[in-house]
């Protein structure tokens, strides 16, 4: 296509599973993978079941025996090789993400970079796996604590970050001595299947250490039922996260399930709008609003309401819709035609509730891509927190503007949400920022930052119905505790 970066491939065929270092094709039905910008089929993915999951668990369990015995210094050497591979495939991975997810090429490149950062953080296991030892804790008695891997871990990942989110889990699981099974989203399986093929060609990991099983709900249920899986990581909707959490806990599996969000962004009268508005636009409409840290409710004060609304709506109206392989595209499509319909249904709910539709994106389209799932940015004004558009996760380019009387009122409105993934404030006043950060019920807080995505060395933490579990995903000390068990050894010698 003229004016567009080239696609890595027009069609990637039907993906096999990757089990025990071998590519195996399950005898199952298949689901097509569509490019959300063009509507064209780019791949097919098998819907694996109990048999395929069982084979992956067999392979991972067998590999665990030798993998867990390797010194951590040896295990992280494999991660150095993985980092080298990701660096070499950087541009291909980014373009594949655009093909299957629809985000812009700059967003996709950023995703690959953030995913790679998790490899670096996992290499730090060399230092984080240190234990404790207390000589002579009693006369002639020594006591020590050490971390031990648990076995096979699985991750079920969503469509919106096909590479980054799998890397919240895979590097940490293997660095700590466990083996791993990935179930990527059936909507966006191409990136990780492509990467696993490249990993196989380079013999990055010994057979069975990392495995990939394609599929949908039946595949997930088989993973949950399997008694040899020690723990499960999940990112997706609250309904599914709650189900996975309940199924894992009753089977004594470790679980971290990151769920839905409805994020509030507060703009104070002293905010520097020339700098803030572009950042806020990215928060609400980057990745077409399909990320768990996306802004959704824009809270302004009565005194700056008109100014913020005008600048925000005008900037949103200027976003260029298109295929993300053009460097000129500002916003891509949503993932499916059904998701586009869901966003439209919420626009209609907002109108029915009496909110004012300042910017209507329902007729948004991209020239030359009539079959894409495009919808433009929409902005509502006059929204109250009890309206569905302010309460429900929509996962699309729809912003609700809410007016507050004070900072305390704005925080109170934000805290009415059943979710607590992200909250952000734009202000020039440090006192207001500190008060907001202290009082708002959210696990990721931004101060003049609209997408406060933690660096890989920090955990990704949600509150309330945005997270089910005790230990969060990504880096920090949480991953050591999630992927290992602490053993205490008390010794005396005669």
N, C-alpha and C positions, 0 to 999 in steps of 0.2 A: 504494500500500500504506500503510495507516494506521500512523503511527509511524515511517515511513521517509522519507528524503529522496527527492525525485522523480528518476527516471531521465532522462537527457538525451534518450533515444529508446528505445522498446521494441525496435526492429529497425532496423539501419542499412543494410540491403539488401546488395547485392553490391558490393564495392569494385573500382573500376578501378585500373589503375596510373597513376602520375603521371610522365609523360615529356615533356621539352622544353616544360614549361608547359601540357601538355594532359592530360586524363584519357582514357585509352584502355583499352578492355576487351579482354583477350586471349582468343583462341579456345582455351580450355583447360578442363580439369576444375576443379571448385571444392570447397572444403572448408568445412564449417559451423563457425562460431564459437559456442561455447556459454557461457552465463553459469554459472560453476562453483557458484554458490550456489543458483540456481533450476533449472538444467538446461535452460533455454529457449534456443533459437537466437536470437542477437542480430545475426548478420551472416553473410555468406559471403565467402570470400576465394579469388581465382583462384590457380591453381598455375602460375605463369609458367615459360617455358622459354627455350631458346637465342635464339629470335627476339625475345622481349620484352627480354631482357637486352642483346642486341645493339643494339636501338633505344635503350635507355637509355644505353649506352656511347657510341653515336654522338652523342646529344644532349649528353652531358656533355663529350665530347671537343671538340665544336664550341664549346660555351659557354666552355670553358677558355681559348681563345685571347684572348677579350676580358676575361673575368673576371680572369685572372692579370695583365693589364696595368693594371688599376685600382689606384690607390694604396691602400695599406692603410687610410688615413684614410677613403676612400670605402667600402671593403668593410665596415668595422666599423659604418658608418651603417646598413647593412642589418640587422645584428645588433641594433642599438637598436630597430629596428622589430619584429623578431622578439620581443625581450624585452617590448615593449609588448603585442603580441598574446597572449603567454603569460600575462601579468598579467591581461589582460581575460578570458581564457578559463580562468582558474585553477580555478574551481569546476567548470565543465563537464568539464575534463580530469580532475580528481580523481574525479568521479562515473563517468566512462567507465572509468577504471582499475578502480574497484570492480566495475563490471559485467562486465568481461572477464577480470579477474584474480582477484577474490574477496577482496582485502585489505580492511581496514577503511578508512573514510573518512579517519580521522586519518593512517593510513599512506599513503594515496593523496595526501593534501594535502602531506605531507612529501616524497613523491616528486616532485611537481610543483615544489616549492620547490627541491629539490636539483638538478633538471634545469635550472631557470632560472639557478641559480648558475653553471652552466657557460657560459651565454651571457655573463655578466659577466666570467668568467675569459678567455673567448676574445676579448672586446673588448680585453683587455690585450695582444693581439698587436701592437697599435700600439707597444708598448714592447719586447716580447720579440723582435721581428724585427730589432732593431738589429744591425748587423754590427760589424766591427772595421776600423780603418784605422791603419796605422803609416807615417807620412811618413818618408822617408829611412831606410828599413830598411837600405839600402846607399846609397852616395853617388849622389844623383840618382835613386834608385829608391824608389817608393812601393808598399806592398802593402796590400790590403784583402780582407776576406771578406764575402760577402753571402749571404742566404738566398733560394733560388728555389723556387717551388712545382713539384710534379712532374707533376700532371695529374689523373686521375680516381681517386678513392678510393671504396671500398665498405665498408659495415658490415653485419654479420649479427648481429642482436640477439635476446635471449632473452625468454621470456614473463614473467619475474618482475618486471621493471621496464620496462613498456611505453614509458614516456617518458624516464625518467632515463638509462637506458643509451644510447639513441640520441643523447642530448645529451652523452654523453662524447666523441662523435666529430664530429657534424655541425657545430657552431659552430666548432670548431678547424680542421676541414678547409677550410671556406670562408673563414675569417678569414685563413688563410695563403695564399690565392690558388688553392686547388684547387677542383674540382667534386666532386659527391658523389652516391652512389647508396645508398639505404637498403633493406635487405631485413628488415622486421620479422618477429617470430615469427608464424607462421601461427595460433598459438593465441591470441595477443593483438595483432591488427593494428589494432584499432579506434582506439585513441588517436592513433597517428601518422597514420593515414589521415584521421581527423577534423582533425588539426592541419594536414596538408598541404592539405586543402580550404580551411581558413581562410587559410592562407598564400597560396594561389592567389587567393582573393577579394580579398585586400589587395595583391596583386602585390608580396609581400615581396622576392622574389629575381627576377633576370632569368631568362628561360626557359633551362632546361638546367643551371642551377647546382646545384639540388637536385632529385633524382629519387627516386621510390619504386617499387619492383618487389615485388609480393606473390608469395609462393610458399613452397616447402619445399625439400627436398634438391636436386631437379633445378635449381632456381633458383640455389642456392648453388654447385653444381658448374659451372653456366654462368658465374657470376661468376669462379670460380677459373680457368677455362680461358681466359677472355678476355685476350688479350695486351696490350690497351690500358689495363687497370686497373693502376695503379701500386702500390696497396697495399690491404690488407684488414684490417679490425678485426673481432674476433669475441669474443663472450662466451657460454659454454655449457659443455658437459661436456668432460672431459679427452679422451675418445676422439675427439670431433669436432674439438676444438681441435688435437690432434696431427695429425689428417688435414689440416686447413686449413693448419697451419704447414708441413707437408711439401710440400703442393701449391704453396703460394706460394713457398717458398724455391727449389724446383727450377725455378720460372718467373721467378726474380729479382724477385718482388714483395716489397714491404715487408709485414710482418705483425706484428700484436699479437693474440695469442689467449689470452684469460683463461678459465680452466678451473675444474674442480671443486675442492671444499674439504672438509675434515673438521676442524673448528675446536675447539681445546681452550680451556676456560675454567677457570682455577685459582682456588680460594678458600682463602686462607690463614686460619689460626686468628685472626689479629688483624683480619680484615675486619669492617667495620661492617655486619652483616647487615640491619638495618632499612632501610638505604639500598641495599645491594647486591642483595638478593633481587629487588625489583621490576625492577631493571635487568637482572639475569640472566634473569629470566622473559621479558623483551622480547627478549633476545638469542636465546633458544632457540625461542620460540614466536611472535614477531612475524612477520607475513607467513606464518603457518602453517609456519614453519621453512624457507620456500622463498627463501632468499637466501644468497649465497656468503659472507657475513660472519656467518651464524647460528652460535650456539653449538651444539655437538653432543655433545661429551664434557665432562662436569663433573668436574673433578679436585679432590678434597678430601683433607685430611690425616686420619690416624687419630683425632686428638684432636677434630676438629670435624665428623667424618663424620655422626654421628647428627643433630646440630643442623641442619646445612646441608640434609641430605636431607629432614628433616621439614618445614622451612620451605619448601623448594623444591617438594616434591611437593604440599603443602597449597595453596600459591599457584597452582600449575599447575592443580589440580583446580577452582579457583574461576573459571577463565577461561570467559566466556560465548561459546558458539559462535553464529554467526548471519550474516545478510546484512550486509555492510559498510556499506550505506546506512542502517543504524540506528546512531545515535551510542552506543548501549548495547552494541554488539558488541565483544568483546575479541579474538576470533580468527575469521577466515573459513575457507572450505574450501581444500583443495588444488586444484590446477589442473584435474585430470581424475579420472574414476573409476578409470582405470588407475593413476594416481599414488597414489590412496588404497589400492589393492590392493598396490602396492609397499611402502608403509609397513607395512601389515598383515603382509606376507611377512617383513619384517625383525623385527617383533615376535615372530613365530613362530621366526625364526632365533635370536633372543636367548633365548627359552625353551628351545629345543633345546640351546643352548650352556651352559645352566645358570645364566644370569643371573636375578635375582629381579625380577619385574615388580611394582613398587611402585604404579604408577598405570597403568591399562589404558584407553587411549582408543579402542579398537576399536569400542565401541558409541556413541561420541560422535555427537550429532545436533543439528540445529537445528529448533526448533519452527516449523511452517508451511513448512518447506523440505525435504520428504522426498526430493526429487530432486537435492539438492545433494551435492557431493563432501566431506561433512564427516567428520572424524575428530578425536577429542579428543587432548589432550596425553598422551603416554605417558612414563613414567620407569622406567628399569631401574637396579637397584643390583647390586653384585657383579660389575661388568664388568671384563674384562681387555683390554688393547690388541690382543690377537690375535683377538678375536671380531669377526665380520663387522659387528655393530652399532657397534663402535668404530672399525672400519677403513674401511668403505665410506661414500661420500656417499649419504645416503638422501633428502634434500631434503623433509623433512616434520617434523611435531611429535613427534619422538622424542629423548629425552635419555638418555644413558648416564652413570651415576655411577661413577667410578673412584677408588680409594683409593691415595694415595701416602704414602711414609714421610717425605718431606722435600721441600723446594723443588727440590733437584737431581734427585730422583727424578721429580717432577712434570714438570720440563722435559725430562728424558730420555724420559719416556713421550710427551710431546707431539711430540718430535722423531723418534719412530719412524714418524710418518705420512709417506706418500709425497706428501702435499699440504703446502702452506705458505702458505695465504692469510691466515689470521687466528689470533691467539692473544691471550688476555686474562688478566689477573690482578687479583684483588680483595685488597687489602692496605692496612694503615695504615703499613707500614714502607717508607720510601724505598729503603733498601738492597736489600730483596727485589725491589722493583719494578725497580730499575736492573739488578740481576743477571738478572732474567727477560727484560727487554727486550733485553739484550745477548746472551743465550745461546739464546733461542728462535728456531727457524728458521721465521719467518713474515714476510711483507711488510707486514702491517698489524697493529700491536700496540696493545692497549688496556690502560690502567692505570686500574682502576675504571670502565671503559667497556666494555660488552659488545658493542657494534657499532661498532668504530673505523673508521667510513667517512671517508676523507680528504675534507677540504674541496676545492672545485673547483680551487683553486690548487696542489694537491698531486697527484702521480700516484697511481693506484690500482695497487699493486704486489703480486703474488703470487710465492711462491718454488716451487721444485721442480715437481711436476706440476700446480700451479695456474696456471702461466703458460708460454706458449711465445712467445718473441720476445726482443727486446732493449730496446724502448722501450715503457713502459706507457701505458695509456689515461688519459684525463682531462687535468688541467692540469699545471702545472709546466713545466720545460724539455723534458720528454720529447716533448710534442706538437710543439714547434717542430722538433725533430730528426726526428721521424717524418714529418711532413708537408712537409718542405722538404729540399732538397739544398744543401750549402754550396759556394759557388763562390769560388775565390781568384783575384784579379786583381792582377798585378804590372805596373807601368807605369813607363816612362821617357820623357822628352820631350827631343828634341834642339833 
